[in-house]
């Protein structure tokens, strides 16, 4: 497996190594001799999408580099499954407006969507992400916040926060908007940048969308929200609390239920997000955790959390970058038709895990990028294959070599790869033309390189499967390639002498050029020969016009339109005999 350059040689070029240097140094300063702790947070409130994946991949790559250097490291993923069900997400099958009745309940108390094999809403959406992380080679320790709170794991931290509620309120009050001169009014923070709904949803992995400061009523401020003992919702107001006895009274504004509990033995509730997150930093000893760009504004959870962890919990805020958002090039049909956005599982259906890892590894966290679900995926695969060749030749730049090595494997070993990584665009074209017929696919792929023929489709997998999935799920039916059944006699009969001669030259050279490279030379060479040039002559602007005209003629005769898959691949797929028939031989 390609090795990642050491920090000494790559710190000028490789962002992962630079962060690893900082994290190791910070961990030795804070907790010498103990495992390095990095963290992520994910909310299973709906499909966990590719924007959320950056919340995981950034610390994963840093943690993996630290492991490669021989250090013990824990990557914690907190599943925020005890958060409230905030809204009914778009695009979830079997979920309609009737699900509004569950808003306010813990995610683990909401039923799973109809037909799910999982116990509740949170487990349903965790499952797909867990499978994707496994395929991506992400090593982590998962923590269910439902289990943590219901087991009383944070009891001392909850009681501590309640004793210091006035201090917490004072920190939060520094950022609250003052409306009409009233102190402590809730609202958008004075300098907080406006973040649109899509960005807020992209940031949900770290709880950023839940900006609840806490319960503030006639009895004062409280950083703890009980879930109602009757309707299970968090639409509760604490009406009194006694620090000595920990007796807490609350009422539910949803159903009217009221209850008296002792917080030193009561577990059905949680700290509000802006207190919960810094509490966990201190409890878990987190050294490194990234956060979305929405956290860079005054009053955001990360900014406020830095003060609360220090002033209330006597801890230290993690170091870590603000990461930029991840976009989509060509919204995935499988998701956009349902109103959602693509998930890691969606991406892994059309691209191999190393390629998806590479997209996150090659860009610094503060650089945004797009993941391609449209035709751009073919160019992306070309770039990936070119990088692999440069790595093999030893001609790659250090930063690119490091990103490649982090993509194809982890400290634990290499990820599965395709034995014969044929060009993705070729595989997609073949899958398009053959409609997945394996005998036809094998025939065509075995003819790509007659000197080294493919003997089994397994040699081209899993890349072949990903290309087939892309064709069937992302390419509209009207853009699919359908080879003509019969020759276009009208078009053939209308050709001038030059048109007929171009077809004759092509057909004459088919047998001697029957390979991908040979047919490429042939189709580009025919217009050159017609112009009296050698087949290997350099193209001129005029020649390029002639080539485009010749290509369009071939496409119309073969598939009935002006464009299509690359002609050499198309010719191989159609087969020599059928090509001769359709071209009027």
Buried (B, 14 or more C-beta within 10 A) or exposed (E): EBEBBEBEEBBEBBBBBBBBBBBBEBBBEBEEEEEBBBBBBBBBBBBBBBBBBBBBBBBBBBBBBBBBBEBEBBBBBBBBBBBBBBEBBBBBEEBEEEBEEBBBBBBBBBBBBEEBEBEBBBBBBBBBBBEBBEBBBBBBEBBBBBBBBBEEBBBEBBBBBBEBBEBBBEBBEEBBBEEEEEEBEEEEBEEBEEBEEEBBBBBBBBBBBBBBBBBBEEBEBBBBBBBBBEBBBBBBBBBEBEEEEBBBBBBBEBBEBBBEBEBBEBBBBBBBBBBBBBBBBBBBBBBBBBBBBBBEBEBBBBBBBBBBBBBBBEBBBBBBBBBBBBBBBBBBBBBBEBEBBBBBBBBBBBBBBBBBBBBBBBBBBEEEBBBBBBBEBBEBBEEBBEBBEBBEEEEBEBBBBBBBBBBBBBBEEEBEBBEBBBBBBBBBBBBBBBBBEEEBBBBBBBBBBEEEEBEEBEBBBBBBBBBBBBBBBBBEEEEBBEBBEEBBEEBBEEBEEEBEBBBBBBBEBBEEBBBBEBBBBBBBBBBBBBEEBEEEBEBEEEBEEBBEEBBBBBBBBBBBEEEBBBBBBBBBBBBBEBBBBBBBB
